[in-house]
C-alpha cells in the first residue's frame, strides 16, 4: 500500500494543528470519542453529540475540490474545525474513491472545482455488458484514504472516535456508476433480474472495498440513501435491503451510520435483518421535503420506533434551512428538535454544508446545540 510522504515542514505544521485541536477537545469532561461510545451504549451524556458535516476546507482557505482530493487538506480542515468549534468532522473522501472506481470500470466522469464529480456516461448499456465487467484492484483508489485514516487514528487515538468512510448502498452505486438512472427505473419493471445482477456486482465490489479498508485501518462507514429514497416499499425490500444488509452484516464490529427509507414503517424491517449488528446509528431524519420526516408528528413517530428498537438516531437541520434562516431562527429550530426527541438516544448533525452557508449560522447552530443539549 503506497503512502503519502510529508515534508519536514508539513510534519511540523500538522503536529501544531494536532496539538491545538487536542487541547480544544480536552476542554470538556467528554471527548468526542467517549461521547460517541456512550451514545452507542445508551449512557448518560453531558450533552447531545453533534457533528458539522462537510466543506470545512474554507476554514483554511481551500475549496471543496481540494477537500475531496487532497487528504492533507482534509486533515488540516478537521483540525481547523475542532479548533474553531470544538466539533470534529471525520468523514473522508471514499465518495471520491467510488467515482474513481466507476471511472476505472469505464464510466466517463466530469470533475469540477466547485462540486463533487458528476457522472456523464454510464457503463452498462445492455445486459451483456455486466458480464464483461471485472472488479478492479482497489488499492490505488483507497490508498489516500487509508493514509488519512491511519494518521487521524495515530494522532488523535480514541479522542475522536473512528474516522468515517462513505459507502453507497449497492442499488445507489448502480444508479450512480453502472446504469443510467432513468433506464434503471424502467429495468425495475421490465427486467428485474438484470437489476439484481447489477446489484450483485456492486455488492461484491463494495465487500472487497470494506475488506480492503478494515484490514488496514479502524474506520466507520457512512451509508446514505441516495436513489433508494424514491423506491416503493416493495422495491426497497427487493432491491435495496438484502444487499445493504449483506454489507452491514459483513463487518459487525465497525460503526455504521445508515439511512432510513421514506416510509417510517419500514424501519423495523431494516433492523430485523441487521439486528445482530450492535454499532448502528440511524440517520436521515431531518425535517425536509427531501427526507423521510416531513413534520414534527412524524418525528415523534420516528422517535418512538427508535426508542423501541433501543438504537441511537440522528436529527438534523437540512442544508436549505441552514442557508436561508436567521441565526435566531436556527436557535429556535434546534431547541424544538431537541425538545421533540429523547436526549439520551439522539445525535445532532447538519446535512451537508456548502460554500453559501453563512458562518454566523454555523456559529448559531453550535451555540444552540450547546445551550439546549446540556444536561
SETI-312208 format. One record per residue: residue number from 1; x, y, z of N, C-alpha, C, O in turn. Coordinates in steps of 0.1 Angstrom, whole numbers, m for minus. Layout:
N
  drenlo    n.u    n.v    n.w   ca.u   ca.v   ca.w    c.u    c.v    c.w    o.u    o.v    o.w
     NUM      X      Y      Z      X      Y      Z      X      Y      Z      X      Y      Z
...
***
This chain:
375
  drenlo    n.u    n.v    n.w   ca.u   ca.v   ca.w    c.u    c.v    c.w    o.u    o.v    o.w
       1      8    m12      0      0      0      0      9     12      0     17     14      9
       2      7     21    m10     15     33    m11     11     43      0      0     42      5
       3     20     51      4     18     61     14     21     75      9     28     76     m1
       4     17     85     16     20     99     13     32    103     21     31    102     34
       5     42    109     15     54    113     22     52    128     25     51    136     16
       6     53    131     38     52    145     42     66    151     43     75    145     47
       7     67    164     39     80    171     41     81    174     56     72    173     64
       8     93    178     60     95    182     74     86    194     78     81    194     89
       9     84    203     69     76    215     71     61    210     74     55    215     83
      10     56    201     65     43    196     67     41    188     80     31    190     86
      11     51    181     83     51    173     96     49    183    108     41    180    117
      12     57    193    108     57    203    119     43    210    119     37    212    130
      13     38    214    107     26    221    106     14    212    111      6    217    119
      14     14    199    107      3    191    111      4    188    126     m6    186    133
      15     16    187    131     18    185    146     13    196    154      6    194    164
      16     15    209    149     10    220    156     m5    221    156    m12    223    166
      17    m11    218    144    m26    217    142    m31    207    152    m42    209    158
      18    m25    195    152    m30    184    161    m30    188    175    m39    186    182
      19    m19    194    180    m17    198    194    m28    208    198    m34    207    209
      20    m31    218    189    m41    228    192    m55    221    193    m63    224    201
      21    m57    212    183    m70    205    183    m72    196    195    m83    196    201
      22    m62    189    199    m63    180    211    m66    188    223    m74    185    232
      23    m59    200    224    m61    209    236    m76    213    236    m82    214    247
      24    m81    217    225    m95    221    224   m105    210    228   m114    213    235
      25   m102    198    224   m111    187    227   m111    183    242   m121    178    247
      26   m100    185    248    m98    182    262   m104    192    272   m103    191    284
      27   m110    203    266   m116    213    275   m129    207    281   m134    213    291
      28   m134    196    276   m147    191    281   m146    178    289   m136    171    287
      29   m155    175    298   m154    162    305   m155    150    296   m149    140    300
      30   m161    151    285   m162    140    275   m154    144    263   m155    156    258
      31   m145    135    257   m140    137    244   m151    133    234   m160    126    238
      32   m150    137    221   m160    132    212   m161    117    211   m172    112    209
      33   m149    110    211   m149     96    211   m157     90    223   m164     80    221
      34   m154     95    234   m161     90    246   m176     93    246   m184     84    250
      35   m180    104    240   m194    108    239   m201     99    229   m212     94    231
      36   m194     95    218   m200     86    208   m202     72    214   m212     66    212
      37   m192     67    221   m193     54    227   m204     54    237   m211     44    239
      38   m205     64    245   m216     65    255   m230     65    248   m239     58    253
      39   m231     72    237   m243     72    230   m247     58    225   m258     54    226
      40   m237     51    220   m240     37    215   m244     28    226   m251     18    224
      41   m239     30    238   m242     22    250   m255     27    257   m259     21    267
      42   m261     38    252   m272     44    259   m269     50    273   m278     50    281
      43   m257     55    275   m253     60    287   m257     75    288   m259     82    278
      44   m257     80    301   m260     94    303   m248    103    298   m237    100    300
      45   m252    114    291   m242    122    285   m242    136    291   m253    141    296
      46   m231    144    289   m231    158    294   m239    166    284   m245    176    288
      47   m239    163    272   m248    170    262   m249    161    250   m243    150    249
      48   m258    165    241   m261    157    229   m248    157    219   m243    168    217
      49   m244    146    214   m233    146    205   m238    153    192   m249    151    188
      50   m229    160    185   m233    166    172   m221    168    164   m209    169    168
      51   m223    168    150   m213    169    140   m216    180    131   m228    183    128
      52   m206    187    126   m208    196    115   m202    189    102   m190    185    103
      53   m210    188     92   m206    179     81   m202    188     69   m209    197     65
      54   m190    185     63   m185    189     50   m181    204     49   m185    213     56
      55   m173    206     39   m168    219     34   m161    228     45   m162    240     44
      56   m155    221     55   m148    229     64   m134    234     59   m127    241     65
      57   m131    229     46   m119    234     40   m118    249     38   m107    255     38
      58   m130    256     38   m130    270     37   m123    277     49   m119    288     48
      59   m123    269     60   m116    275     72   m101    277     70    m95    285     77
      60    m95    270     61    m81    271     58    m79    277     44    m68    276     39
      61    m89    283     39    m88    290     26    m87    281     14    m82    285      3
      62    m92    269     15    m92    259      4   m107    256      0   m116    259      8
      63   m109    250    m12   m122    248    m16   m126    233    m15   m117    225    m11
      64   m138    229    m18   m143    216    m15   m136    206    m25   m135    194    m21
      65   m132    210    m36   m124    201    m45   m112    197    m39   m108    185    m39
      66   m104    206    m33    m92    203    m25    m95    193    m14    m87    184    m11
      67   m106    196     m7   m110    188      4   m112    173      0   m107    164      7
      68   m119    171    m11   m121    157    m15   m109    150    m20   m107    138    m18
      69   m100    157    m27    m89    151    m34    m76    151    m27    m67    144    m31
      70    m75    159    m17    m62    161    m10    m63    157      5    m70    165     12
      71    m58    146      9    m60    141     23    m53    150     33    m58    151     44
      72    m43    157     29    m36    167     38    m46    179     41    m46    183     52
      73    m52    183     30    m62    194     32    m74    189     41    m78    197     50
      74    m78    177     40    m89    172     48    m84    171     63    m92    174     72
      75    m72    167     65    m67    166     79    m66    180     85    m70    182     96
      76    m60    189     77    m59    203     83    m73    209     85    m75    216     95
      77    m83    206     76    m96    211     78   m103    205     90   m110    212     98
      78   m100    192     93   m105    186    105   m100    193    117   m108    196    127
      79    m87    196    118    m81    203    129    m87    217    131    m90    221    142
      80    m88    224    119    m93    238    120   m107    238    125   m111    247    132
      81   m115    228    121   m129    228    126   m129    226    141   m137    232    148
      82   m121    216    146   m121    214    160   m116    226    168   m122    230    178
      83   m106    233    163   m101    245    169   m111    256    169   m113    263    179
      84   m119    257    158   m129    268    157   m141    265    165   m146    274    173
      85   m146    253    165   m159    250    171   m159    239    182   m168    237    189
      86   m148    231    182   m147    220    192   m154    208    187   m156    199    195
      87   m158    208    175   m166    197    169   m159    190    158   m154    197    149
      88   m157    177    158   m150    170    148   m159    166    136   m170    162    138
      89   m153    166    124   m160    160    113   m150    151    107   m139    155    102
      90   m153    138    108   m143    127    105   m146    120     92   m140    109     89
      91   m156    125     84   m158    118     71   m146    121     62   m140    132     63
      92   m143    111     53   m132    114     43   m137    111     29   m150    111     27
      93   m129    109     20   m132    110      6   m136     97     m1   m134     96    m13
      94   m140     87      6   m144     75     m1   m154     77    m11   m155     69    m21
      95   m162     87    m10   m172     91    m21   m164     93    m34   m168     88    m44
      96   m153    100    m33   m145    102    m45   m138     89    m50   m137     87    m62
      97   m134     80    m40   m129     67    m44   m140     60    m52   m136     53    m62
      98   m152     61    m48   m163     54    m56   m164     59    m70   m165     51    m79
      99   m162     72    m72   m162     78    m85   m150     72    m93   m152     69   m105
     100   m139     72    m87   m127     67    m94   m128     53    m97   m123     49   m108
     101   m134     45    m89   m136     31    m92   m145     30   m104   m143     22   m113
     102   m156     37   m104   m165     38   m116   m158     42   m128   m160     36   m139
     103   m149     52   m127   m141     56   m139   m132     45   m143   m130     43   m155
     104   m126     38   m134   m117     27   m138   m125     16   m145   m119      8   m153
     105   m138     14   m142   m146      4   m149   m151      9   m163   m155      1   m171
     106   m149     22   m166   m153     27   m179   m163     38   m179   m167     43   m190
     107   m167     43   m167   m177     54   m167   m169     67   m171   m158     69   m167
     108   m176     76   m178   m170     89   m181   m174     99   m171   m186    100   m168
     109   m165    105   m164   m168    115   m153   m163    129   m157   m153    131   m163
     110   m170    138   m152   m167    152   m153   m164    158   m139   m172    157   m130
     111   m152    164   m137   m148    169   m125   m149    185   m125   m146    191   m135
     112   m153    190   m114   m154    205   m112   m148    209    m99   m148    202    m89
     113   m142    221    m99   m136    226    m87   m147    231    m77   m144    234    m65
     114   m159    232    m82   m170    238    m73   m179    227    m67   m186    230    m58
     115   m178    215    m72   m186    204    m67   m180    191    m69   m170    190    m76
     116   m185    181    m62   m180    167    m64   m182    163    m78   m190    168    m86
     117   m175    152    m83   m176    148    m96   m190    143   m100   m198    139    m91
     118   m194    145   m112   m207    141   m117   m206    131   m129   m197    133   m137
     119   m214    121   m129   m213    111   m140   m219    116   m153   m231    120   m153
     120   m212    116   m163   m217    120   m176   m222    108   m185   m232    109   m192
     121   m215     97   m184   m218     85   m191   m219     73   m182   m214     73   m171
     122   m226     63   m186   m227     51   m178   m221     39   m185   m220     39   m197
     123   m218     29   m178   m210     18   m183   m219      8   m189   m217      3   m201
     124   m230      4   m183   m238     m7   m187   m249     m2   m196   m258      5   m192
     125   m249     m6   m209   m259     m2   m219   m269    m13   m221   m281    m11   m224
     126   m264    m25   m220   m272    m37   m222   m268    m49   m213   m257    m47   m206
     127   m275    m59   m213   m273    m70   m203   m259    m76   m204   m253    m79   m194
     128   m255    m78   m217   m242    m85   m219   m230    m77   m213   m219    m82   m210
     129   m232    m63   m211   m221    m55   m206   m217    m59   m192   m205    m59   m188
     130   m227    m63   m184   m224    m66   m170   m215    m79   m169   m207    m80   m160
     131   m216    m88   m179   m208   m100   m178   m194    m97   m182   m185   m105   m179
     132   m191    m86   m188   m177    m83   m192   m170    m75   m181   m158    m74   m182
     133   m177    m70   m171   m171    m62   m160   m163    m71   m151   m168    m82   m147
     134   m151    m67   m147   m144    m74   m137   m140    m64   m126   m137    m52   m129
     135   m141    m68   m113   m138    m59   m102   m123    m56   m103   m114    m65   m103
     136   m119    m43   m103   m105    m39   m104    m98    m40    m91   m104    m42    m81
     137    m85    m40    m92    m76    m39    m80    m79    m25    m73    m77    m15    m80
     138    m84    m25    m61    m89    m13    m54    m78     m5    m47    m81      6    m43
     139    m66    m11    m45    m56     m4    m37    m53     10    m42    m53     19    m34
     140    m52     13    m55    m49     27    m59    m60     37    m56    m57     49    m54
     141    m72     32    m55    m84     41    m52    m85     44    m37    m90     55    m34
     142    m80     36    m28    m82     38    m14    m70     42     m6    m70     45      6
     143    m58     42    m13    m46     44     m5    m45     58      2    m40     58     13
     144    m51     68     m5    m50     81      2    m60     81     14    m56     87     25
     145    m71     75     13    m80     74     25    m73     66     36    m74     70     48
     146    m67     55     33    m60     47     43    m49     55     50    m48     55     62
     147    m42     63     42    m32     72     48    m38     82     58    m33     83     69
     148    m49     88     53    m56     98     62    m61     91     74    m59     97     85
     149    m68     80     73    m74     74     85    m63     69     95    m65     71    107
     150    m53     64     90    m42     59     98    m36     71    106    m33     70    118
     151    m35     83     99    m29     94    106    m39    100    116    m34    105    127
     152    m52    101    113    m61    105    123    m61     96    135    m61    101    146
     153    m61     83    133    m61     74    144    m48     75    152    m48     74    164
     154    m36     77    145    m23     78    152    m22     91    160    m17     90    171
     155    m27    102    154    m25    114    161    m36    117    172    m33    124    181
     156    m48    112    169    m59    116    179    m63    104    187    m70    105    198
     157    m60     91    183    m64     80    190    m79     79    192    m87     81    183
     158    m83     76    205    m98     74    207   m105     87    211   m117     87    214
     159    m97     98    210   m104    111    213   m115    114    204   m126    119    208
     160   m113    111    191   m124    114    181   m134    103    179   m146    106    175
     161   m130     91    181   m139     80    175   m134     77    161   m125     84    156
     162   m139     67    155   m134     62    142   m137     72    131   m148     77    130
     163   m127     76    122   m130     83    110   m139     76    101   m140     63    102
     164   m147     83     93   m158     77     86   m156     76     71   m152     87     65
     165   m159     65     65   m158     64     50   m172     63     44   m181     57     50
     166   m173     69     33   m186     70     25   m187     56     18   m178     52     11
     167   m199     50     20   m202     37     14   m216     37      8   m226     38     16
     168   m218     36     m5   m231     36    m11   m238     23     m8   m232     13     m8
     169   m252     23     m6   m259     11     m8   m257      6    m22   m257     14    m31
     170   m256     m7    m24   m253    m12    m38   m263     m7    m49   m259     m4    m60
     171   m276     m5    m45   m285      0    m55   m282     14    m59   m282     18    m71
     172   m277     22    m50   m273     36    m53   m260     36    m61   m259     44    m70
     173   m251     27    m58   m239     26    m66   m242     23    m80   m237     29    m89
     174   m252     14    m83   m256     10    m96   m262     23   m103   m258     26   m115
     175   m271     30    m96   m277     41   m102   m268     53   m105   m270     62   m113
     176   m256     53    m98   m247     64    m99   m236     61   m110   m231     69   m117
     177   m231     48   m110   m220     45   m118   m222     34   m129   m214     34   m138
     178   m232     26   m127   m233     14   m137   m244     16   m147   m242     12   m159
     179   m254     23   m144   m266     23   m153   m273     37   m152   m275     42   m141
     180   m276     42   m164   m284     55   m163   m296     53   m154   m303     43   m156
     181   m298     63   m145   m309     61   m135   m322     60   m141   m331     52   m137
     182   m325     67   m152   m338     66   m159   m340     52   m165   m351     46   m163
     183   m330     47   m171   m331     33   m176   m332     23   m165   m339     13   m166
     184   m325     25   m154   m326     16   m143   m340     15   m137   m344      4   m134
     185   m347     26   m136   m360     25   m130   m370     19   m140   m380     13   m136
     186   m367     19   m153   m375     11   m163   m372     m4   m161   m381    m12   m161
     187   m359     m7   m159   m355    m21   m157   m361    m27   m145   m364    m39   m145
     188   m364    m19   m135   m371    m25   m123   m384    m32   m126   m387    m42   m121
     189   m391    m26   m136   m404    m31   m140   m402    m42   m151   m409    m52   m152
     190   m393    m39   m161   m392    m47   m173   m382    m59   m172   m384    m69   m178
     191   m372    m57   m164   m362    m67   m163   m355    m67   m149   m344    m64   m148
     192   m363    m71   m139   m358    m71   m125   m345    m80   m123   m337    m77   m115
     193   m344    m91   m131   m333   m100   m129   m320    m92   m133   m309    m94   m127
     194   m321    m83   m143   m309    m75   m147   m305    m66   m136   m293    m64   m133
     195   m315    m60   m129   m312    m51   m118   m305    m59   m107   m295    m54   m101
     196   m310    m71   m104   m303    m79    m94   m289    m82    m97   m280    m83    m89
     197   m286    m85   m110   m273    m88   m114   m263    m76   m112   m252    m78   m107
     198   m268    m64   m115   m260    m52   m113   m258    m50    m98   m247    m46    m94
     199   m269    m52    m90   m267    m50    m75   m258    m60    m69   m250    m57    m60
     200   m258    m72    m75   m248    m83    m71   m234    m79    m73   m225    m80    m65
     201   m231    m73    m85   m218    m69    m89   m214    m57    m79   m203    m58    m74
     202   m222    m48    m77   m219    m36    m68   m216    m41    m54   m207    m36    m47
     203   m224    m51    m49   m222    m56    m36   m209    m63    m34   m202    m61    m25
     204   m205    m71    m44   m193    m79    m44   m181    m69    m44   m171    m70    m37
     205   m182    m58    m52   m172    m48    m53   m170    m41    m39   m159    m39    m34
     206   m182    m37    m33   m181    m30    m21   m177    m39     m9   m171    m34      1
     207   m180    m52     m9   m175    m61      1   m159    m61      1   m153    m61     11
     208   m154    m61    m12   m139    m60    m13   m134    m47     m7   m123    m47     m1
     209   m141    m36    m10   m137    m23     m6   m137    m23     10   m127    m18     16
     210   m147    m28     16   m148    m29     31   m136    m37     36   m130    m33     46
     211   m134    m48     30   m123    m57     35   m109    m50     33   m101    m50     42
     212   m108    m43     22    m95    m36     20    m93    m25     30    m82    m23     35
     213   m103    m18     34   m102     m7     44   m100    m13     58    m91     m9     65
     214   m109    m22     62   m108    m27     76    m96    m35     79    m92    m37     90
     215    m90    m42     69    m78    m49     71    m66    m40     74    m56    m44     80
     216    m67    m27     69    m57    m18     71    m59     m8     82    m49     m4     89
     217    m71     m4     85    m74      7     94    m87      5    102    m95     m4     98
     218    m88     12    113   m100     13    121   m109     24    116   m105     36    118
     219   m120     21    109   m129     32    104   m143     28    106   m147     16    108
     220   m152     38    105   m166     36    104   m171     38     90   m163     42     81
     221   m184     35     88   m189     36     74   m202     44     74   m211     42     83
     222   m203     53     65   m215     62     63   m223     58     51   m218     59     40
     223   m235     52     53   m243     47     42   m256     55     40   m265     52     47
     224   m256     65     31   m268     73     28   m278     65     20   m276     54     16
     225   m289     72     18   m300     65     10   m298     67     m5   m300     57    m12
     226   m295     79     m9   m293     82    m24   m306     79    m32   m317     82    m27
     227   m304     72    m43   m316     68    m51   m326     59    m44   m337     57    m49
     228   m322     53    m33   m331     43    m26   m343     50    m21   m353     44    m20
     229   m342     63    m19   m353     70    m12   m366     71    m21   m377     73    m16
     230   m364     69    m34   m376     71    m43   m382     58    m47   m391     58    m56
     231   m378     47    m41   m384     34    m44   m396     32    m36   m397     38    m25
     232   m405     24    m41   m417     20    m33   m412     10    m22   m401      5    m23
     233   m420      8    m12   m417     m1     m1   m413    m15     m6   m403    m21     m2
     234   m421    m20    m16   m418    m34    m21   m405    m34    m29   m397    m43    m28
     235   m402    m23    m37   m390    m22    m44   m378    m21    m35   m367    m27    m37
     236   m380    m13    m24   m369    m12    m14   m366    m25     m8   m354    m28     m7
     237   m376    m33     m5   m374    m46      2   m367    m55     m8   m359    m64     m3
     238   m369    m54    m21   m363    m63    m31   m349    m59    m35   m340    m68    m36
     239   m347    m47    m38   m335    m42    m45   m325    m35    m36   m313    m34    m40
     240   m329    m31    m24   m320    m24    m15   m317    m32     m3   m305    m34      0
     241   m327    m36      4   m325    m41     18   m315    m53     18   m306    m53     26
     242   m317    m64     10   m308    m76     11   m294    m73      8   m285    m78     15
     243   m291    m64     m1   m277    m61     m5   m271    m52      5   m259    m54      9
     244   m278    m42     10   m273    m33     20   m270    m41     33   m260    m39     40
     245   m280    m50     37   m278    m58     49   m266    m67     48   m259    m69     58
     246   m263    m72     36   m251    m80     34   m238    m72     37   m229    m78     44
     247   m238    m60     33   m226    m52     35   m225    m49     50   m214    m50     56
     248   m236    m45     57   m235    m42     71   m232    m54     79   m223    m53     88
     249   m238    m65     76   m236    m77     84   m222    m83     82   m217    m92     89
     250   m215    m79     71   m202    m85     68   m192    m80     78   m181    m86     79
     251   m195    m69     85   m185    m63     94   m192    m58    107   m194    m46    108
     252   m195    m68    115   m203    m64    127   m196    m56    138   m202    m51    147
     253   m183    m54    136   m175    m47    146   m173    m32    143   m169    m24    151
     254   m177    m28    130   m175    m14    126   m188     m7    128   m199    m12    127
     255   m186      6    132   m197     15    133   m203     18    120   m195     22    110
     256   m216     18    118   m223     21    106   m233     32    109   m241     32    119
     257   m233     43    101   m244     53    100   m253     49     88   m248     49     77
     258   m265     45     90   m274     41     79   m286     50     78   m291     55     88
     259   m290     51     65   m302     60     62   m315     52     64   m315     40     61
     260   m325     59     68   m338     52     68   m346     55     55   m343     64     48
     261   m355     46     52   m363     48     39   m373     58     41   m375     63     52
     262   m380     62     30   m390     72     31   m403     68     38   m411     77     40
     263   m405     55     41   m417     51     47   m413     46     61   m405     37     63
     264   m418     53     71   m413     50     85   m416     36     89   m408     31     97
     265   m427     30     85   m430     16     89   m419      6     85   m418     m5     91
     266   m411     10     75   m400      0     71   m388      0     80   m380     m9     79
     267   m387      9     89   m375     10     97   m374     m3    105   m363     m9    106
     268   m384     m8    111   m383    m21    119   m379    m32    110   m372    m41    114
     269   m383    m32     97   m379    m42     88   m364    m42     85   m358    m53     84
     270   m359    m30     84   m344    m29     82   m337    m35     94   m328    m43     93
     271   m341    m31    106   m334    m35    118   m336    m50    121   m328    m56    128
     272   m346    m56    115   m348    m71    117   m337    m78    110   m333    m89    115
     273   m333    m74     98   m323    m81     91   m309    m78     95   m299    m85     91
     274   m307    m67    103   m294    m64    108   m293    m62    123   m285    m55    129
     275   m303    m69    130   m305    m68    144   m293    m72    152   m291    m68    164
     276   m284    m81    147   m273    m86    155   m261    m76    154   m251    m78    161
     277   m262    m66    146   m251    m56    145   m254    m45    155   m264    m39    155
     278   m244    m44    164   m246    m36    176   m241    m21    175   m243    m13    184
     279   m235    m18    164   m229     m4    163   m236      3    151   m229      5    141
     280   m249      6    152   m256     13    142   m262     25    147   m268     26    158
     281   m261     36    139   m268     48    142   m277     52    130   m272     52    119
     282   m290     54    133   m299     56    122   m299     71    119   m300     80    127
     283   m297     74    106   m296     88    102   m307     91     91   m315     83     88
     284   m306    103     86   m316    107     75   m329    112     81   m339    110     75
     285   m328    119     93   m341    122    100   m342    137    101   m348    142    111
     286   m338    145     91   m340    159     91   m354    162     86   m360    155     78
     287   m360    173     91   m374    177     87   m372    184     74   m368    196     74
     288   m375    178     63   m373    184     49   m382    176     39   m384    164     41
     289   m387    183     29   m394    176     18   m385    165     11   m391    156      5
     290   m372    166     12   m363    156      6   m359    145     15   m352    136     11
     291   m364    145     27   m361    135     37   m373    128     42   m384    133     40
     292   m372    116     49   m383    109     53   m393    117     62   m405    115     61
     293   m388    125     71   m397    132     81   m401    145     75   m393    154     72
     294   m414    147     74   m420    159     68   m425    169     79   m426    181     76
     295   m427    164     91   m432    173    101   m429    168    115   m424    157    116
     296   m432    175    126   m429    171    139   m437    159    144   m432    151    152
     297   m449    157    138   m456    145    142   m449    132    137   m449    122    145
     298   m443    133    125   m436    121    120   m423    120    128   m418    108    131
     299   m417    131    133   m405    130    141   m408    123    154   m400    114    159
     300   m420    125    160   m424    118    172   m425    103    170   m421     95    178
     301   m431    100    158   m433     86    155   m420     79    153   m417     68    157
     302   m411     86    146   m397     81    144   m390     79    157   m384     68    159
     303   m391     88    166   m385     87    179   m390     74    186   m382     67    192
     304   m403     72    186   m409     60    193   m404     47    187   m401     38    194
     305   m403     47    174   m397     35    167   m383     32    172   m379     21    176
     306   m375     43    172   m361     41    175   m359     38    190   m350     30    194
     307   m367     43    199   m367     40    213   m370     25    215   m364     19    223
     308   m380     21    208   m385      7    209   m373     m3    204   m372    m14    210
     309   m366      2    194   m355     m7    189   m343     m5    197   m333    m12    196
     310   m343      5    207   m331      7    215   m319     11    207   m308      6    210
     311   m321     19    196   m310     23    188   m309     38    188   m319     45    188
     312   m296     43    188   m295     58    187   m298     63    173   m298     55    163
     313   m302     75    172   m306     81    159   m302     95    158   m298    102    168
     314   m302    101    146   m298    114    143   m310    123    140   m319    119    133
     315   m309    135    144   m318    146    139   m309    156    133   m298    158    137
     316   m315    164    123   m306    173    116   m314    185    111   m326    185    110
     317   m306    196    108   m312    207    101   m307    206     87   m295    204     84
     318   m316    207     77   m312    205     63   m305    217     58   m305    228     64
     319   m298    215     46   m290    225     41   m297    238     38   m292    249     41
     320   m309    237     32   m316    249     28   m320    258     40   m318    270     40
     321   m324    251     51   m327    258     63   m315    265     69   m315    276     74
     322   m303    258     69   m291    264     74   m287    276     66   m281    285     72
     323   m290    276     53   m286    288     45   m295    299     46   m291    311     46
     324   m308    296     47   m319    307     45   m324    313     58   m330    323     58
     325   m322    306     69   m327    311     82   m318    321     88   m306    322     85
     326   m323    329     97   m315    338    105   m309    330    117   m314    319    120
     327   m299    335    123   m293    328    135   m304    326    146   m304    315    152
     328   m312    336    148   m323    334    158   m332    323    154   m337    315    163
     329   m336    322    142   m345    311    137   m338    298    139   m345    288    142
     330   m325    297    136   m318    284    138   m318    280    152   m320    268    155
     331   m316    289    161   m317    286    175   m331    280    179   m331    270    186
     332   m341    286    174   m355    281    177   m357    267    171   m363    259    178
     333   m352    265    159   m354    252    153   m346    241    161   m352    230    163
     334   m334    244    165   m326    234    172   m333    231    186   m334    220    189
     335   m338    241    192   m345    239    205   m357    230    204   m359    221    212
     336   m365    233    193   m377    224    191   m374    210    187   m380    201    191
     337   m363    208    179   m359    195    175   m355    187    187   m359    175    189
     338   m346    193    196   m341    186    207   m353    183    217   m353    173    224
     339   m362    193    219   m373    191    228   m382    180    223   m388    173    231
     340   m382    177    210   m391    167    204   m385    153    205   m392    143    202
     341   m373    152    210   m365    139    209   m361    135    223   m362    142    233
     342   m356    123    223   m351    117    236   m336    120    236   m328    114    228
     343   m332    128    245   m318    133    245   m308    121    247   m297    121    242
     344   m312    111    255   m303    100    258   m300     91    246   m291     83    246
     345   m308     92    236   m307     83    224   m305     90    211   m306     84    201
     346   m302    103    211   m301    110    199   m288    117    197   m280    119    206
     347   m285    120    184   m273    127    180   m278    138    170   m288    136    163
     348   m270    149    170   m274    160    162   m264    163    151   m252    162    154
     349   m268    166    139   m259    169    128   m265    179    119   m277    181    119
     350   m257    184    110   m262    192     99   m262    183     87   m254    174     86
     351   m271    185     77   m270    180     64   m258    187     58   m253    197     63
     352   m254    183     46   m241    188     40   m242    203     39   m251    209     33
     353   m232    209     45   m230    224     43   m223    227     30   m216    218     24
     354   m226    239     24   m219    242     12   m213    256     13   m215    263     24
     355   m206    261      3   m199    274      5   m208    286      8   m204    296     13
     356   m221    284      5   m230    295      7   m236    296     21   m244    305     25
     357   m233    286     30   m238    286     43   m231    297     51   m219    297     53
     358   m239    307     56   m232    318     64   m225    313     76   m230    304     84
     359   m213    318     79   m206    314     91   m214    317    104   m213    309    113
     360   m221    328    104   m229    332    116   m240    321    119   m243    319    130
     361   m245    315    108   m255    305    110   m249    292    116   m255    285    124
     362   m237    289    112   m230    277    118   m227    280    132   m228    271    141
     363   m222    292    135   m220    296    149   m232    295    157   m232    290    169
     364   m244    299    152   m257    298    159   m260    284    162   m266    280    172
     365   m258    275    152   m261    261    154   m253    255    165   m258    248    174
     366   m240    258    165   m231    252    176   m235    258    189   m236    250    199
     367   m238    271    190   m242    277    203   m255    271    208   m257    268    220
     368   m265    269    198   m278    264    202   m278    249    207   m285    246    217
     369   m270    241    201   m269    227    205   m262    227    219   m266    219    227
     370   m252    235    221   m246    236    234   m256    240    245   m257    235    256
     371   m264    250    241   m274    256    250   m285    246    254   m288    243    265
     372   m291    240    243   m303    231    246   m299    216    248   m307    209    254
     373   m286    213    245   m282    199    247   m276    196    260   m274    185    264
     374   m272    207    267   m265    205    280   m275    199    290   m286    204    292
     375   m271    189    298   m279    183    308   m277    190    321   m284    186    331
***
